[in-house]
Amino acid sequence: MSRSGPGGAGPQVESVWDYPRPPRVEPFTGAITVELGGAMIARTPRAWRVLETSHPPTYYLPREAFADRALREASGSSWCEWKGRATYYDLIGGGVVAPKSAWSYLDPTPGFESIAGAVAVMAGDVDRCTVNGEVVVPQPGGFYGGWITSWVTGPFKGGPGSAGW
């Protein structure tokens, strides 16, 4: 259930336990930035969020949001039961390389077509990611790519003891 943030103003507070399973994708309008090596490597006023029970949102940015040469194809792939085959990218900024810190679904499964070619970032692998000016906290565990903001509440999958959720 969503409710107003503190003082009745600001974004809606969301519980990840109200997100669906299987997950859904929805458009997001708001300022998103990604910084690496002291450089702004991505900036966009629009993106998509994938919402799944027990996970903070994963943000997918349009490829054109990334600076020139900020994305470099990386080897390997993985399979998501919901979205299909993911391809990986190294992120590059300010002379720093964050290996396999971004991914995309070039040909996602039905229901996720809107994120085809969009790029998600592991917030814990870069200097900082922001949503509407707020620095995000990476989803715990290092495997999932969710971004935690003050308006998203858990507990979140990924931390110790959550493998069986």
N, C-alpha and C positions, 0 to 999 in steps of 0.2 A: 504494500500500500504506500502511495506517495503522499507526502504532506509538506506544508511550507517549511522552509528552513527557519533557523532561529529568528525570533522577532517577527515572523510572518512574512519576511522579505527574502529575496534571493532565490537560488535554485530550489527545486523540489528535492527533498531528502528521499533517497531510494534505498531499499533493502535488497541486497543481491538474492535474498530468498524469495523475493517477489518476481524475479526474472524467470523466463520460461525455460523449459527443457522439453524438446530440443530448443536450441537458441534461436533468436531472431535478429535480423539486422534492421537498423533504423537510421535515417539520416540525422545528422547532427549539425546544427548551425551555432558556431561559436569559435573563438580564437584558439588555435592550437599551435604550439611551437615545439621544436626539438633542437637542442643544442649539444654539440660535441666538440671537444678541443677548443672551447671558448668561442666557437663559431655557430651561428644560426644555420642549421642545415635543412630545416623545414619550417614552413609557416603557411597556415591556411585558415580561412574563415568558415570552411565547411569540411565535413568528413562523414564517416559512418561509424556507428557503434554496434558491436555485436554483444548482445546481452544473453547470458546463460546463468541458470541457477547456480548459486554459490561463488560466482566469479565477478570481480569488478569488470566494468566495460573494457573491451578491447577496441581501440580507435584505429580506423583505417583511413589514411590520408590519401588524397589524390596524388598520383605519381608526380604531377606537375608542381606540387607543393614543395618538392625537394630541390635544393640547390644543384646546379650543374656539378657532376662528378661526386655527389654525396652518396650515391648508390652504386655499388659494384656487385655484379652477379657473383654468388658464392656457390660452391659445389654442394651437392646433396639436396634432398627433399624429404618431406614427411607427409603423413596422411592424417587428415582430420575426419573423423566419422561423420561430421556434419557438413564441412565445407569442401572436402576433397583434398587434392594434392597441393601442398605449399612449396613454393620455391623461396630460396633465401638470398639475402644480400648482406654484404659488409657495408657498414656505414662509415663515411669518411668526412672528417671536418677538422679544421685547424691543425692539420698534420697528424691527427690521431685516427686510428682504424679500430672500429668495434666489429670484430668478426661475427658474421651470421647473426646480427642483431636486429635484422628486419626481415619480414617475409610478406609474401603476396600469394593470392590464389588467382592464377592467370585464367583458369577455366573452372570456376567454382560450380558446385552442385546446384540443382534447382532450389530457388529460394534465396540464394546468396549472389545472384548475378550482379547486383548493384556494387559489390566490392571487387569485381573482376579487375585485376591490375592495380588496385589500391594497395597501399603499403602500411603495415603495422610495425611498430617499433617496441623493442624490449626497453622499457623505461630505465631499468637498472643497469643497462649497458652504456648509457649516454650520460652527459653531464646533468641534463635536466630536460623534462618535458613539462609543458604547462597546458592547462585547459582553462580558458577565460582568465588567464593571469595567475592561476593557482598552480604551484608546483605539485606534480602528482607524486604519489608514493607507489613504487612498483608492487605488483601482486607478489606475495611471498612465495618462496620456493624456487625461483629461477626457471621454471618450466613454462608457466603460463604468462601471457602478455598483458594482463589487465592493468589498468591505471586507476588507482584509488584517489579520490578527491573527497573533500569534506562533506559532500552531499551524497556519498555512497557508503552504506553501512554493511558490515559483515555479521558474523565471521566469514572469512574468505578461504576458499580452497587453495591449497598450496603450502600452507604452513605445517609445522610438525603435527602429526596425528590426523591429518585430513585426507590421507591417501584413499581411505575407504568410503569417502562421501560420495 
